[in-house]
């Protein structure tokens, strides 16, 4: 039970990290185009 919860939390964290990484990547590319 606890193990399943930990796995769920970890997968959610990875998911959010991936989204933030992609967003930051997009912003950096947009800045590079502007500069």
N, C-alpha and C positions, 0 to 999 in steps of 0.2 A: 504493500500500500504506500508506504513512505517512499520507497524506491521509485514507484510509478510517478508520484507527485514530483520528486526531484527531477526525473527525466523530463516531465512535462515542463517544469519551470526552466530547465536548461535549454530545451528546444525552443521555448518562447523567447528566451534571451538571445539565442543565436539568430532567430528570425528577426527580432528588432534590430540587432547589431547589423545584420545584412542590409536591412532597409535603410538604416542611418548611413551605412557605408556608401550605398548606392546614391543616396541623396547628396552626401558631401562630395562624392565623385562628380555628380552632375554639376554642382555649384562650382567646383574647381574648374571644370571644363568650360563652363559659361564665363568664368572670370578670365580664363586664358584667351578665349575668343575676344572678349572686350579689350583686353590688354594686348 
